[in-house]
């Protein structure tokens, strides 16, 4: 449970945000977005299908991306998560493997124009990405500008769903109050996003069991929740899944599935 917020308070804040956001959509003549159907993931298949094997360091070389893809192929991860400029290489290396390429957009700050994020997502999908992780406009969230947030997320969701690609919204939970986390989850859901995600891993802090439990409580049972940032061991991953995560973003994917401890960072 979120620190300091009772279940009743969480429910009330979510309801109030949902009502306000729906009013903005109605005034604009828009309906709430609809997420894509997400395939269920079962621990009986092991941890690998939960994992987005991640390398987002700006200095990541082509050789390191190739190693990332080789590991994902071998272990059967859900995706490799890379910067959009590395999508063509990753898509080529993973062709026919069943492992998708996940590209980040608006990364890591989320402070750019909504149209720029949407265009980056569009280019990444055209280059071979099958999923998009976008960073929410945290400044607009701090302003409690629900209209700007709906436009921000909705622009990227529209591009993703046109290409039948899931869209994950990175909230950057380390920068948010619990109330802001609730608002971000509700807005992302109403904009049609498929997942809410904790962190970029670049702004201090990472996923916590408490945040995952809060996000799951707010979005309900059908939307995806991704734990990202600081998940380095099998025990970490299992704790996140038990709290409600359906996807794990980690640079330590190999160590996680092998029961070791990863030392890497994004």
Secondary structure, DSSP 8 states (H G I E B T S, - for coil): --TT--HHHHHHHHHHHHHHHHHHHHHTT-------------GGG-SGGGEEEEE--TT--HHHHHHHHHHHHHHT-SEEEEEGGGHHHHHHHHTTSS-EEEEEESTTT--S-HHHHHHHHHHHHHTT-SEEEEE--HHHHHTT-HHHHHHHHHHHHHHHHHTT-EEEEE--GGG--HHHHHHHHHHHHHTT-SEEE---SSSS----HHHHHHHHHHH-SSSEEEEESS--BHHHHHHHHHHT-SEEEETTHHHHHTT-B-----
